[in-house]
Amino acid sequence: MQNLFKASSLVSAEDRAYFAGQKGAVLWFTGLSGSGKSTIAALAERLLVESGKTVCLLDGDNLRLGLNADLDFSEAGRAENIRRTAHAAALFAQSGGLVLACTISPLAAHRQTARQICFEKNIAFAEVYVKSTLEVCIERDVKGLYKKALAGEIKDFTGIDAPYEEPQAAELILDTQKLTARRAARLVVDYIETLNELEAMMATAIDAALAAGQKIREVYRSDFEVEYKKDKSPLTLADTAANDIICKILREKYPDFPILSEETQDNKVRLESDGCFIVDPLDGTKEFVKKNDEFTVNIAFAYHGKSIMGVVYAPALGQLYYAAQGLGAFFVQDHDGLEDKISQKISVSSRRENLIVMASRSHSDAALEALLEKNKAKIGQTLTAGSSLKGCLIARGQADVYYRTGLTCEWDTAAMQCLVEQAGGIFLQGDGSPMRYNRENTLNEKGFFILNHIDNRFD
């Protein structure tokens, strides 16, 4: 638009957080009418205010009575309602406030619009799905709206004659048929408190990755022995020593959170925890053994099944990648003496043609080769790399697409996924469904793909 110039604040986001004692964030409550969104958000607001937080509750009905009073319930009207609400929420969050936005936002595209608006403004965004069946919502019908909709008095009513697309990748799912409103509100507050811890948690994970990397380099330069596990994958002293270092640091700092690691026997008690560290102390041991430098240390933190903090360190290359929800994704080259280095914020590329495709150095199969052959007209170049570096290169905008059709495990993907998503990319299972973490079965059985943009998905 002409003659419009974006104004900049003289107060940085870091300064606001320091003086306010909190970071701004948007929690976007979605669900059918009558699911309990407003009730839970109001209870969470009270808990947060009582703890000294600055909070803004944006209720959908209140917005429709004021800011969005001129909008109808047509497709265009609903979309504009979401756009305005998201911008209002982001403005408040930029000032350091916690925003609880309650709006049905029935379509996935609506919620993606809100997420993108916050992403572009470096605002932490969490989709909170307040889940309830249509039948239960109709039984509650506190406002009498379902009765009118079923009688034909209200047209285009969500759940009756207008669709509601159930969220597939919500950060928090609150099933109001299993949770009381107070318990659900407490989970919302816990989630916000966890977001506030992410920066410090990321710093600890970076320290752990650097310490492990130092040990890995020592082994790498020596005449090390290689053992083989039952699945015939290689194991070295670097794997086990790095694992011991990382787990010790994480346990000392965060004793309440379990650790799922490739080199530690799985303790299913982790399934009872909302949060879990996911560690691969040496991702790409085959590359380590081949001495081609393309191996990494991966540390992630998953909360309610989503990876919200990730650190990937390539010790032989001197490359550090890190990301956390709402903070963005960053890259540091030759970071030894980290205090002297400047982190570079990274983002995926905008390419839509002549795509740069990543390929694994050690893993391929007939299904993958057939997929690449079928889509060869879209491919301009193919690059190879080991371990999690493939996802990191996409996060940096140096490549655009990576498909993996074979089996992997949670620790192979968790840190990389957070980096890709916080850089603006797409990370999904092979069938297009979300990748969740801290599962009972740690095997990623569906494969996965990484894209700089969903339009570049291969057929």
C-alpha positions in Angstrom: 0.0 0.0 0.0 1.3 3.5 -0.9 2.2 6.1 1.7 2.2 3.7 4.6 5.4 3.1 6.6 5.8 0.6 9.3 6.7 2.2 12.6 9.4 0.6 14.9 9.3 0.6 18.7 12.2 1.9 20.7 11.7 -0.9 23.1 13.0 -4.4 22.1 11.1 -7.6 22.7 13.9 -8.6 25.0 13.6 -5.4 27.1 9.8 -5.8 27.4 10.2 -9.4 28.6 12.8 -8.3 31.1 10.9 -5.5 32.6 7.5 -7.2 32.4 8.7 -10.5 33.7 7.0 -12.4 30.9 7.0 -12.9 27.2 4.2 -12.2 24.9 2.3 -15.2 23.4 -0.9 -16.0 21.7 -3.0 -19.1 22.7 -5.6 -19.6 20.0 -8.6 -21.5 21.4 -10.6 -23.3 18.8 -13.6 -25.7 19.0 -17.3 -26.0 18.4 -19.7 -23.6 20.0 -20.4 -25.0 23.5 -17.2 -26.9 23.7 -16.0 -24.8 26.7 -13.5 -22.4 25.0 -14.6 -19.2 26.8 -15.1 -20.9 30.2 -11.6 -22.5 30.2 -10.0 -19.3 28.8 -11.7 -17.2 31.5 -10.5 -19.5 34.3 -7.0 -19.5 32.8 -7.1 -15.7 32.6 -7.9 -15.5 36.3 -5.1 -17.9 37.3 -2.6 -15.9 35.3 -3.7 -12.5 36.6 -3.6 -13.8 40.1 0.0 -14.9 39.5 0.9 -11.3 38.3 0.7 -11.8 34.6 -0.6 -9.3 32.1 -3.4 -11.1 30.1 -5.9 -10.2 27.4 -8.9 -12.4 26.8 -10.2 -11.9 23.2 -13.6 -13.6 23.1 -15.1 -14.3 19.7 -18.6 -13.0 20.6 -17.2 -9.8 22.2 -15.2 -9.2 19.0 -18.3 -9.7 16.9 -20.0 -7.1 19.0 -17.2 -4.5 18.5 -14.2 -4.7 16.3 -15.8 -7.2 13.9 -19.4 -6.1 14.1 -19.6 -5.3 10.4 -18.8 -8.9 9.4 -21.2 -11.6 8.5 -20.8 -15.4 8.7 -20.1 -16.0 5.1 -16.8 -17.6 4.1 -15.3 -14.2 3.4 -16.7 -12.8 6.6 -15.3 -15.6 8.7 -11.9 -15.3 7.1 -11.7 -11.6 7.8 -12.9 -12.1 11.4 -9.9 -14.4 11.9 -7.5 -12.0 10.2 -8.5 -9.1 12.3 -8.5 -11.1 15.5 -5.1 -12.5 14.8 -3.6 -9.1 14.1 -5.1 -7.6 17.3 -3.8 -10.6 19.3 -0.3 -10.2 17.8 -0.2 -6.5 18.6 -1.0 -7.1 22.2 1.5 -10.0 22.4 4.2 -7.7 20.8 3.7 -5.5 23.9 4.5 -8.4 26.1 1.0 -9.5 26.9 -0.4 -13.1 27.0 -3.4 -13.3 24.7 -6.1 -15.9 25.1 -8.1 -15.7 21.8 -11.4 -17.7 21.7 -12.9 -18.1 18.3 -14.4 -21.1 16.6 -12.1 -20.6 13.6 -13.7 -23.7 11.9 -11.3 -24.2 9.0 -7.7 -25.3 9.1 -6.9 -22.4 6.7 -8.3 -19.9 9.2 -6.1 -21.2 12.0 -3.0 -21.3 9.7 -3.7 -17.6 8.9 -3.6 -16.8 12.5 -0.4 -18.8 13.1 1.3 -17.2 10.1 0.5 -13.7 11.3 2.0 -14.4 14.6 5.0 -16.2 13.1 5.9 -13.2 10.9 5.9 -11.1 14.0 8.0 -13.5 16.0 5.2 -14.2 18.4 4.9 -17.6 20.1 1.6 -19.2 18.9 -0.1 -22.2 20.3 -3.3 -23.7 19.0 -5.5 -25.0 21.8 -8.2 -27.4 20.6 -11.1 -27.5 23.1 -12.5 -30.9 22.1 -16.0 -32.0 22.5 -18.5 -34.0 20.4 -21.2 -32.2 18.5 -23.8 -34.3 20.5 -22.4 -33.0 23.8 -22.3 -29.4 22.6 -25.9 -29.7 21.5 -26.8 -31.0 24.9 -25.1 -28.1 26.6 -26.4 -25.4 24.2 -26.2 -22.7 26.9 -26.8 -20.0 24.3 -29.7 -21.8 22.6 -27.9 -21.5 19.2 -28.0 -25.2 18.2 -31.7 -25.2 18.8 -32.2 -22.3 16.4 -29.8 -23.8 13.9 -31.5 -27.1 13.9 -34.8 -25.3 13.4 -33.4 -23.5 10.4 -33.5 -20.1 12.1 -29.7 -19.7 11.9 -27.9 -20.5 8.6 -24.3 -21.5 8.1 -23.9 -22.6 11.7 -20.7 -24.5 12.4 -21.3 -28.2 13.1 -24.8 -28.1 11.6 -24.8 -26.8 8.1 -21.2 -25.4 8.0 -18.1 -27.6 8.5 -15.7 -27.7 11.4 -12.3 -29.1 10.5 -10.8 -30.8 13.5 -7.2 -29.6 14.3 -4.6 -32.2 13.4 -1.5 -30.6 14.9 -2.8 -28.6 17.9 -0.2 -27.8 20.6 -2.7 -28.5 23.3 -5.8 -30.7 23.2 -8.3 -30.2 26.0 -11.0 -32.9 25.9 -13.8 -31.4 28.0 -15.5 -34.8 28.2 -12.5 -36.0 30.2 -11.3 -32.8 31.9 -13.0 -30.4 34.2 -12.9 -26.8 33.2 -10.5 -26.0 36.1 -8.1 -28.8 35.2 -8.1 -27.7 31.6 -7.4 -24.1 32.6 -4.5 -25.3 34.8 -3.0 -27.2 31.7 -3.2 -23.9 29.8 -1.3 -22.1 32.5 1.3 -24.9 32.7 1.8 -24.6 28.9 2.4 -20.9 29.2 4.9 -21.4 32.0 6.7 -24.0 29.8 6.9 -21.5 26.9 8.5 -19.0 29.3 11.2 -21.6 30.2 12.1 -22.4 26.6 14.9 -19.9 26.1 16.7 -21.1 29.3 16.1 -24.7 28.3 17.5 -24.1 24.9 20.6 -22.6 26.4 21.1 -25.7 28.6 20.6 -27.9 25.5 23.2 -25.9 23.6 25.7 -26.3 26.5 25.0 -30.0 26.6 25.4 -30.3 22.8 28.7 -28.4 22.9 30.1 -30.5 25.7 29.1 -33.7 24.0 30.6 -32.4 20.7 33.9 -31.8 22.3 34.0 -35.5 23.4 32.9 -36.6 20.0 35.7 -34.7 18.3 38.2 -36.4 20.7 37.0 -39.8 19.7 36.8 -38.8 16.1 40.5 -38.0 15.9 41.5 -41.2 17.6 41.7 -44.8 16.4 38.3 -45.8 17.7 36.6 -49.2 17.6 33.2 -49.9 16.1 30.7 -52.3 17.6 27.3 -53.2 16.1 23.9 -53.4 17.7 21.3 -56.0 17.1 19.8 -54.0 14.2 23.4 -53.9 12.7 23.7 -50.2 13.2 27.2 -49.1 14.3 28.0 -48.0 17.9 31.2 -46.2 19.1 32.6 -44.8 22.2 31.5 -41.4 20.9 27.8 -42.4 21.0 27.9 -43.6 24.6 30.2 -40.9 26.0 28.2 -38.1 24.4 25.0 -39.7 25.7 26.3 -39.7 29.3 27.3 -36.1 29.1 24.0 -34.9 27.7 21.8 -36.9 30.0 23.8 -35.8 33.1 23.5 -32.1 32.2 19.7 -32.4 31.4 19.0 -34.4 34.5 20.8 -31.9 36.8 19.0 -28.9 35.3 15.5 -30.5 34.6 15.1 -33.5 36.9 11.3 -33.6 36.5 11.4 -34.2 32.8 12.3 -37.7 31.4 14.8 -38.3 28.6 14.2 -40.5 25.6 17.6 -41.3 24.1 18.8 -43.7 21.4 21.6 -44.9 23.7 19.6 -45.3 26.9 17.1 -48.1 27.7 13.6 -46.7 27.3 11.7 -46.1 30.5 7.9 -46.0 29.7 7.4 -43.8 32.7 8.1 -41.0 30.3 4.6 -41.5 28.8 3.1 -40.1 32.1 4.9 -36.8 31.6 3.7 -33.8 29.6 7.2 -33.0 28.6 10.1 -35.1 27.5 13.7 -34.5 26.2 14.5 -36.5 23.1 18.2 -37.1 22.4 20.3 -38.6 19.7 23.9 -38.2 21.0 25.4 -39.0 17.7 23.1 -38.9 14.7 24.8 -40.3 11.7 27.2 -42.8 13.2 27.7 -44.3 9.8 29.0 -40.9 8.6 31.2 -40.7 11.8 32.7 -44.1 11.0 33.3 -43.1 7.3 34.9 -39.8 8.6 33.0 -37.5 6.3 32.2 -35.0 9.1 28.4 -35.1 8.5 27.2 -36.2 11.8 25.3 -34.3 14.5 24.2 -34.1 18.1 20.4 -33.8 18.4 18.6 -32.6 21.5 14.9 -31.7 21.5 12.1 -31.1 24.0 8.6 -32.3 23.2 5.6 -31.0 25.1 2.2 -32.6 24.8 3.6 -34.5 21.8 5.0 -31.5 19.8 8.7 -30.7 19.4 9.0 -27.1 20.7 12.7 -26.8 21.2 15.5 -28.2 19.1 19.3 -28.1 19.0 21.4 -29.7 16.2 25.2 -29.5 16.5 27.7 -30.7 13.8 30.9 -30.8 15.8 33.2 -31.7 12.9 31.8 -28.9 10.8 31.6 -26.3 13.5 27.9 -25.7 12.9 25.2 -25.0 15.5 21.5 -24.8 14.8 18.9 -24.1 17.4 15.3 -23.1 17.6 12.3 -22.8 20.1 8.7 -22.1 19.6 8.1 -18.4 19.3 11.8 -17.6 19.3 12.6 -18.6 15.7 15.5 -20.7 14.3 19.1 -19.7 14.3 22.5 -20.8 12.9 26.1 -20.2 14.1 29.2 -21.1 12.1 32.5 -21.9 13.7 31.0 -21.3 17.1 34.0 -22.3 19.2 34.2 -19.4 21.6 30.5 -18.9 21.2 30.5 -15.5 22.9 32.4 -14.0 19.9 30.0 -15.3 17.3 26.8 -13.8 16.0 23.8 -16.0 15.5 22.1 -15.7 12.2 18.3 -16.0 12.1 17.3 -18.4 9.4 14.3 -19.1 7.3 13.3 -21.4 4.5 13.5 -20.4 0.8 10.7 -19.1 -1.3 11.5 -21.3 -4.3 8.5 -22.8 -6.2 10.4 -24.2 -9.2 13.8 -25.7 -9.9 13.7 -27.1 -6.4 16.8 -28.1 -4.6 16.2 -31.6 -3.2 18.1 -33.2 -0.4 19.2 -36.8 -0.5 20.6 -39.0 2.2 24.2 -40.3 1.9 23.3 -43.6 3.6 19.5 -44.2 3.2 17.5 -44.7 0.0 15.1 -47.3 -1.4 13.0 -48.1 -4.4 10.0 -46.2 -3.2 12.0 -43.0 -2.8 13.7 -43.3 -6.1 10.4 -43.8 -7.8 9.0 -40.7 -6.1 11.9 -38.6 -7.2 11.7 -39.9 -10.7 8.0 -39.1 -10.9 8.6 -35.5 -9.8 11.9 -34.9 -11.7 10.4 -32.0 -13.7 10.1 -30.1 -10.4 13.7 -30.8 -9.4 16.5 -28.4 -10.4 19.3 -29.9 -8.3 20.0 -32.7 -5.8 22.3 -32.3 -2.8 23.5 -35.0 -0.4 24.2 -34.7 3.3 24.2 -37.0 6.3 22.2 -37.1 9.6 19.9 -34.1 10.5 21.9 -31.7 8.3 19.4 -32.3 5.5 16.6 -30.6 7.5 19.0 -27.9 8.7 19.9 -27.0 5.2 16.3 -26.6 4.3 15.7 -24.5 7.4 18.6 -22.2 6.2 17.1 -21.9 2.7 19.9 -23.7 1.0 17.6 -26.6 -0.1 13.8 -27.0 -0.4 12.6 -30.6 -0.2 13.6 -33.8 1.5 11.6 -37.1 1.5 12.4 -40.1 3.7 10.4 -43.2 2.9 12.3 -45.6 5.2 12.0 -46.1 9.0 13.5 -43.6 11.5 13.0 -43.0 15.2 11.8 -40.1 17.3 15.4 -39.0 18.2 16.2 -38.8 14.5 13.6 -36.2 13.7 12.5 -34.3 16.8 15.2 -31.5 16.9 15.3 -31.2 13.2 11.5 -30.8 13.0 11.5 -27.8 15.5 14.2 -26.1 13.4 12.3 -26.6 10.2 9.0 -25.4 11.6 10.5 -22.4 13.4 12.2 -21.4 10.1 8.8 -21.4 8.4 8.9 -24.8 6.8 6.7 -27.9 6.7 7.5 -31.2 8.5 4.9 -34.0 8.2 4.7 -37.8 8.2 4.7 -39.5 4.8 0.9 -39.6 4.7 0.6 -35.9 5.5 -0.4 -36.4 9.1 1.4 -34.6 12.0 4.5 -36.1 13.6 4.0 -36.5 17.3 6.6 -37.3 20.0 7.0 -39.1 23.3 4.9 -42.0 21.9 4.8 -45.5 23.2 6.2 -46.8 19.9 9.2 -44.6 19.1 9.5 -45.8 15.5 8.5 -43.4 12.7 6.8 -46.0 10.5 5.2 -43.7 7.9 8.4 -41.9 6.8 8.3 -38.1 6.6 8.9 -35.2 4.3 10.3 -31.6 4.7 9.2 -28.8 2.5 10.0 -25.1 2.2 6.3 -24.6 1.2 3.3 -27.0 1.1 2.8 -26.2 -2.6 6.0 -28.1 -3.3 4.7 -31.4 -2.0 5.5 -34.2 -4.4 2.7 -36.2 -6.0 
